[in-house]
Amino acid sequence: MSGIYIHIPFCRKACHYCNFHFSTQIEHIDHFVDALLIEMHLQNDYLKDKIETIYLGGGTPSLLSTEHLDKILEGLHSNFNISPQIEFTLEANPDDIDLSKTKMWQSKGINRLSIGIQSFQDEALSWMNRAHNTQQAHSAIENAKAAGIHNLSTDLIYGTPHLSDEALLKDIEILNQYQIPHISCYALTVEEKTVLHHLIQKKEIENIDTEKQARHFEIVVDSLINSGFEHYEISNFALPGHESKHNSSYWKGLPYLGLGPSAHSFNNKSRQWNIANNALYIKSLEEKIVPFEIEQLETVTQYNEYIMISLRLQEGLSLAEIEKRFGSAYLDHTKSIAKSFVSEGKIIATEMGYAIEKKARFLADGIASDFFIVD
């Protein structure tokens, strides 16, 4: 199983917290799409297996016109072996979603939408500098369902200064009322070089309350599990059978190709990433050069990545997999580190190996880092 991720690096406006690569100069989309088609041709032998998932991310892929989308689809089908049972996801902002556009997306084969709701509270949306309001959030879900796209994922952000416990519970209740089958929930993080970081440094807005975020995480987990969701990855919840196949392939270490500026690719032996600059990306592809850097993955790097990813998953890490892939020395190291966490009640032993205890999942990345081997 292989997947393709396409980064659409354009947004109408900049959200204060976002550190993804994007540009608000949407007049350059035409040139970008032309460059993307060239990259598809130059990279069409990167993946050997049939393509089972496609994910249009960003940025804001919902900005693409019908003509842009047609070109991208033609490029995908002419350069790659696409499965008829493809999971085809498009990320969309609520302010871009109307009934005619969702019908168009469905007619093009897009069968899953990831909608950036973030909150149903206007005050929280304004604080994040989102382009949409609460009414547009509701309309986006209703239009998607009216067009026949029921495989929906929505994003929620918790831990913002203006989001109360009660408001968070209300957001979750609304999504349950809409019968959304997949929900991604993220603690607001303050990344350097973002507007949010700048405003906090200048003390113009309130900093993040980590205790509140931990409390919000518990609210999210308890509420969604009680509603029948599986907490299959730290930030992701799905009703049975509605897990993201594309993102799950990342977490399982399966190969994928990333297309577009800043996109990453992985083939089990190396990882590469495209330049995060739209103008240079377009110029390089016009010269038939894919502008990327590459890293050959040493054993220790592969082990650290496996630990980081597996401990974010519900099933946790597999001791048999560690011994098979990395050898007995890595297996002994893993057991040694896990022992203290088990005694502290942060990690539990499973039939397969070890998994993080439910109440400690908010600390998953920190726990994983204690397993890392520094070469």
N, C-alpha and C positions, 0 to 999 in steps of 0.2 A: 504494500500500500504506500502510495506517495501523494503528496499534496503540493499545491502551488499557492503561494501568497503573493498578491499584487498590491503594492503600496501606492495609493493615490494621494500625492503630497499637496493637497490644496484644501483650504477651509475658507469660509466666508469671514470668520473672525477668530481671534485667538482666545481660547479659554485660559483663564489666569493660571490654572494648575498644570497645563499640558506641556510636556517636554518632548513629545514626538516630533519628528521632522515634518514640517508643512510650510506652505506659503499661502498668503492671502491674495497673491497675484494670479487670480483664476483666469485671466486672459491668456495665460501660457499653456492652458490645458491641451490645445490642439497639438502644439509642438511636443509636449510630453507624450501624448498618445502615440504619435509617430515614432518617437524614440523607443517607447515601450515595445512596439511591434518589432523593431530591429533587435532589441534585446531578446525577445522570445525566439527569434530565428537563431541568434548566436548561442543561445543556451538550450536549444531543443534536445541536446543529447545528455544533459546533466542528470536527468532521472531516467532510469531504465524500466521502471514498472508502470503499469496503467495508473493514470491520475484518478484518485478516488475522491479528492476534496479540492475545491477552489475557494479561496477567501479573498474578497476585495476589501481591503482595510485602508486605514489612513491616519490622519487626513479625513477627508469626507468623500467617500466614493459616491454618495447619493447626489453629488454635484454633476456627475457625468451625464451628458445628454444621450439621447437614443443613438445618435450617430457615433459618439465615442464608444458606447457600450457595444455596438455592432462591430466596430473595428477590433475591439479587444477580444470579443468572442470568436471572430473569424481567425484572429491570430492564434488563439488558444487551440482551436480545433485543427488548424492547418499545421501546427508545430508539435502537438502532443497527443498521446493516445488517451482520450478522455473516456472514462467509464460512463455507460448509460445511466448508472445508478449514482451519479455524482451528488455529493452534498455541496451545494453552491450557495455560499453565504455572501451577503453584501451588508456592510456597515452603513447605517443611515442615521442622519440627524432628524429629529421630529419636524423641524421647520421645512425640510425638503420633501416630506411624504404627503402626497395627496392620492386620491383614488386612481387617477389616470396613470400616475407614475408607477404605483404598485402593480397595476395591471400590466403595464409595459414590462416591468421587471420579471413578473411571473411568465409572461409570454416568451422571454428570452432564456428561460430555464433556471432563473434564480429561485430557489425553493426554500431559502432560509434568510431571515433578516435579523441583524443584530442592531437594535435600536438604542441610541444613546440617550435614554430618558434622564438618568442621573438623579432626578428627584421630581416629585409632583408638588413641591413647595416653591412658589414663585420667589420668595426671599432667598432661598438657597441657590436657585438657578441664577438670580441676579448677582449674588455674591461670587459665583463661579464664572460669571461673564458668559454664560451660555447664550446661544442665539435664539433659543426657543423659550416659550412660556408653558405653564401648566396645561392650558387648553390645547395647545399644539401637541403636547405629550399624549393626551387622551386621544386626540384625533388621529395621530400617527398609528396607534395600535388598532383603532377602529377601522381605518382605511386599509391597513394590511390584511386584517381578517376579512373585510368586505371583498378584497381582491382574491381571496382564496389562499393567502399565505398564512398558515397556522403554525408553522415551525418557527417560532419567534424566540429570540433571546433579548433580554433588556438589561441594561447596565444601571446599577444604583451606586452612588457614592455616599458613604457614611462618614461621620466624624467631623463634619464641617461645623463651624461655630454656631450657625443659625439653625442647625437641625437638632430638634429635641428628640428624646426617646419616643415620645408619643407620635411625633411627625414621622419618624422612621417606621414605626409600626404601621402607621397609616399608609405609607408608601408600599410596604409589603402587602398590606390588605388589598390595596387597589390592584396590584399585579395578580394576586390570587383571584380576585373577582373577574379579571380578564382571562384567567386560565392560561397565563404565560407559562410554557413548559420549561424554560431555561432562564435562569437569572444569574448574572455576574455581579458580585458585590465587592467594591474596593474601598479600602480606607483611603481617605484623602492624604496624599503624600506631598511634602514640600520639596520639589526638585530645584536644584541650583539653576540659575539662568532663566527661571520662569518669572512671570509677572508676580505671581503669588509670593515667591521667595523675596523678591525685591520689596514688595509692599510690607511684608513682615519685618524685614531687616530695617526698614525705615519707620517701623512701629505705627504704620498707618492703618493696619488691620490686626486683628487678634491672631495669635499663633495657635497652632493645633494643640488640642488637649489629648494627650496619649491615653490617659485613663478613660476619658470619654470614648475614645475610639475602641479600646478594649471592651468596654461595656456594650457599645453598639455592635461589635462583632458577635458577642454572645447573644444579643437580641436577634440578630440576623440568623445565626445558626439555629437557635432554638425555635424561632418562628417558622422557618422554612422546613426544617425537619418535621415539625409537628403538622405541617401542611402536606407532607408526603414526598418532599424533595430529598434526593440523595446528595450529600455534601461530598461530591466525588473529587473535588480539588479545592484547595484553600479558598479561592475566590469564586468558585463556581458550583452552582446547585442546579440539579435537573430532576424532573419527573422521570420515572423509569423509561428507558429507551430514547431519551431526548438529550443525551450528552453530546457535546460538540465533537464530532468525529475529527474535524480539522485540528482543533486545539489538543485533543487527546493524542493525536499522532506526534505532536511536539513532545508531550510529556512522556510518551512511550519510546522516544528516541528514534522515530522513523524518519526517513529522508524527506526533505522538502526543498523546493526551489523558491527563492524570493526574488521578485521582479520589481523594479522601480527604485527610486532613490532611497537609500538607507535600509533597503530590504536585506534580510539575512537568508543564507542557504546552508544546508547541512546534508552530508552524505555518509555519515558514520565515521569518516576518516578525517574530514576537514570541515571547517566552518568559514564561510566568506560573507562579506557584507559590502554592499554598494555604497558609493560616495553619497553623503547626505547633503547634496547641493544640486538643486534642480537644473541650473544653467550648465554646470559642468557635466552633469549626467547627460543632458540632451546633446551637448557639444561632442562628448566622447562617443555616444552612440551614432551620431551623424558620421563619425569617422570609423564606424564599425568596431569600436572598442568598448567592452564592458568594463566600466570603471570600478573595480572592486579590490579589496584587500583580502588576504587569505591566511588562515591559521591552521597548521597541521596539528591535530589533536593528540597530544601525548597521553599515555595511559593514566597518569595522575589527573590530568584535566578531565578525561572521560569519566573517571571515578567520581571526582568532585561534582561534575554535572549530574551524574546519575543520582548521587545522594540528594542534591538540591531539588531535583525534579521529583524523585520518588517519595520524598518525605512531605511533599505538598499534596500527594494523592491519598485518597481514602484507604487504598490497600497497602500503602507504605512500600518499604524496600524489600527485595527478595535476597536472602542470603545465598540461595542457589545461583541466582543471576550474578551476584558479586563474585562468587568463587569461579563460575564459568568464564566470566569476562575478564576478571582482574587477577585471579589467583588467590592462594591461601593466605598470603601476607596481608592482603587487603581485607579478606574475610576476618582474620584475627583482629585487625585494627578496628573494623566495624563493630564486632562483638564487644571489644574492650570499651569503646566510647559509649556504646548503647547501655552498658551495664549501669553506669551512674544515673543516666536519665530514667531507666526503668525503676531504679530504687527511689527516685524523686517523684515518680508517678507522671512524668511528662511523656514517656514513651511506653507503649505496651508491646509485649511479645505476641506475634501472630503465628499461624501455621506456616506462613511464607517467610516471615522475618520479623520486622519491626514497623510499627506505625505510630504516629504522634497521637497521643490521647486527645480526645475532643476538646477539652478545655484549654489545652496548650497549643492549639493550632495557630492561634494568633502570633505565637512565638516561633513558628516553623522555620523561617529563614535563619534566625539566630541559632536555633538548635542544629540545623543542618551544617552551619558554618563550623561548629565544633568537631564535626566529623572530617572536615577537609584536611587533606594532606598538602603541605606546602613543600614543593620540590626545590 
